[in-house]
């Protein structure tokens, strides 16, 4: 999810901790837990510093090791130990560690619900886990948890009474119900797409949007990629790409000449539905690699463009999202 939503969930977890009488009775512990859940709710995204080395490095590193199984325990340790010393709550260290741990787990879990996904099962597998259920920024969840934060810090002025914990218990119940509803809707819509396309084999992936009534989809069959929209339950196919293009050109010398570039290596590390094409340009060739999941207005947004000269030597390569930040898809 976006950074703002992650931080709001951190506040919400600290509020939920107020359900425990032992926490409510220790104002200093509440402050320590709030600090722990705030930092823990963002900590896995410290890997964004990889952007300083270029977008290719960012794609290889982001949501990888920092979101892995060992990281679920390492981040809480790195955060809770200094906080216990600063706030002097060593006698409550287990509680502080536990809530910080939950904040990290919550971060990784929310990221797994996005289309971008996470490599959360490392080191056992580098497979990307993406449940395609929530948009990067979900307006309902953002507002729900923002209202909770406003009530706590503005209306009740940071009071840590039991009613805070009860309020956040309701907020998290609504959050879980909402996510379950979205997941159920996604599964139903995937079946609808398959039915409308009259296909019995293949993989359908949905991309959620800011609206409950609009989804994008990519359906990969044995022969084609289908790109389309779901508007209020109606399936609209907008584009169809033959997989013969990819299969025949995937072993073409022009395409092979791009395989050693950093951009293509980073792209293939992450991409799920790969489509590659090439054309002659400026006395050489331009090879385009695209992940079919990410498109907007019939334009494939995410991929790598590699320029080759007439002898198939790499001139340049560029990896990234070819869209405005405020345009879909939000991943």
C-alpha positions, -999 to 999 in steps of 0.1 A, spaced: 0 0 0 10 37 -1 31 51 27 3 71 42 -20 41 46 8 20 61 14 47 88 -23 49 95 -24 12 101 5 16 125 -15 41 145 -45 18 144 -24 -11 158 -13 10 187 -49 19 194 -59 -17 192 -32 -25 218 -52 -3 243 -76 -32 246 -50 -48 269 -54 -35 305 -17 -38 311 -10 -14 282 -37 12 291 -24 14 327 11 24 314 10 57 294 47 54 286 42 19 272 14 33 250 39 58 236 65 32 231 41 9 213 28 38 191 64 46 181 71 9 174 40 4 153 46 36 133 82 27 125 74 -10 120 45 -2 97 69 15 73 102 -3 80 101 -28 51 98 1 26 132 14 37 144 -5 6 132 25 -15 167 38 -11 176 15 -39 161 41 -62 194 60 -57 211 33 -78 185 35 -106 151 21 -113 165 -13 -123 180 -18 -89 148 -6 -73 128 -33 -92 152 -60 -82 153 -50 -45 119 -35 -37 96 -58 -17 121 -85 -17 145 -92 12 131 -65 33 97 -81 31 109 -117 36 102 -142 64 134 -134 83 127 -97 80 94 -102 99 115 -109 130 146 -88 122 127 -55 118 109 -57 152 142 -65 169 160 -35 154 131 -13 163 119 -25 197 153 -28 214 163 9 211 127 19 219 126 -1 251 158 16 262 146 51 252 112 48 269 125 26 298 99 -2 294 121 -32 295 97 -50 319 71 -47 290 95 -56 263 75 -86 250 44 -64 245 65 -38 227 81 -64 204 48 -82 197 30 -50 185 60 -39 165 60 -74 149 23 -72 141 30 -38 124 56 -54 102 34 -84 94 5 -60 86 27 -41 62 38 -72 43 3 -86 43 -12 -55 28 15 -54 2 7 -90 -8 -29 -79 -14 -17 -55 -41 -10 -64 -78 27 -55 -74 31 -82 -47 59 -92 -24 86 -119 -22 74 -127 13 84 -164 13 121 -158 8 145 -175 14 124 -206 6 112 -192 -28 116 -160 -48 81 -163 -61 61 -131 -61 29 -133 -41 3 -109 -53 -34 -115 -44 -47 -87 -67 -74 -76 -42 -66 -41 -31 -54 -10 -50 -21 6 -39 -42 33 -23 -77 22 -11 -99 52 -4 -122 32 20 -94 18 42 -76 51 42 -106 71 53 -117 44 78 -83 44 96 -79 82 92 -112 88 110 -99 65 138 -67 85 141 -86 118 142 -110 106 169 -81 94 190 -57 123 187 -81 153 181 -113 144 199 -99 123 227 -65 141 226 -44 109 228 -62 94 257 -55 56 260 -88 45 276 -105 12 269 -129 29 245 -99 35 221 -92 -2 220 -129 -10 214 -131 15 186 -101 1 169 -114 -35 173 -145 -24 153 -122 -6 127 -102 -38 122 -133 -59 121 -146 -36 93 -112 -38 76 -111 -76 76 -147 -78 63 -139 -53 36 -109 -72 24 -127 -105 24 -156 -89 4 -131 -76 -22 -114 -110 -24 -147 -127 -29 -157 -102 -56 -124 -107 -74 -129 -145 -76 -164 -140 -89 -152 -116 -116 -124 -139 -126 -150 -166 -133 -171 -141 -152 -143 -131 -175 -135 -167 -182 -171 -174 -190 -176 -144 -212 -144 -152 -232 -155 -188 -235 -121 -201 -224 -116 -232 -203 -78 -229 -198 -55 -200 -190 -49 -175 -162 -70 -144 -154 -55 -116 -133 -76 -86 -122 -62 -52 -114 -84 -33 -88 -89 5 -91 -101 33 -69 -137 23 -77 -155 -8 -64 -173 -11 -98 -143 -9 -122 -115 -35 -126 -90 -41 -154 -81 -76 -164 -55 -95 -183 -64 -130 -195 -35 -152 -207 -46 -182 -227 -25 -207 -246 -27 -185 -278 -34 -149 -268 -34 -122 -242 -67 -104 -237 -68 -70 -221 -101 -55 -209 -123 -39 -183 -150 -48 -160 -175 -20 -155 -204 -28 -131 -200 -65 -139 -199 -61 -177 -169 -76 -195 -153 -54 -222 -124 -68 -242 -102 -39 -255 -71 -55 -269 -59 -90 -280 -22 -98 -285 -12 -131 -301 13 -151 -281 28 -163 -314 45 -129 -315 63 -137 -282 70 -173 -289 85 -168 -323 104 -136 -315 115 -147 -280 143 -168 -296 151 -142 -323 187 -130 -323 175 -94 -320 156 -102 -288 185 -124 -275 208 -94 -279 189 -75 -252 189 -103 -226 222 -92 -209 211 -57 -202 205 -46 -166 170 -34 -175 158 -67 -191 173 -87 -162 155 -66 -137 123 -67 -157 124 -105 -160 131 -108 -122 97 -93 -116 74 -95 -146 45 -121 -147 29 -119 -181 57 -111 -205 53 -98 -241 82 -88 -263 82 -71 -297 108 -53 -319 110 -30 -349 136 -14 -370 145 22 -359 172 47 -368 193 22 -387 191 -3 -358 164 -19 -337 141 -11 -308 131 -40 -286 102 -36 -262 96 -59 -232 62 -54 -215 44 -69 -184 8 -72 -198 -7 -67 -163 0 -30 -163 -18 -10 -190 -40 21 -192 -59 35 -222 -47 6 -244 -11 15 -236 12 -10 -219 27 10 -191 55 -11 -175 85 -25 -193 119 -20 -209 129 -3 -241 162 -14 -255 179 4 -284 203 -17 -306 225 -5 -335 226 -22 -369 251 -48 -355 227 -56 -326 250 -40 -300 232 -24 -271 230 14 -273 208 21 -244 180 5 -222 154 21 -201 131 4 -175 101 20 -158 65 29 -158 55 49 -189 26 68 -173 18 97 -151 18 90 -113 -19 98 -110 -30 75 -138 -40 38 -133 -29 12 -127 -21 21 -90 6 -5 -81 
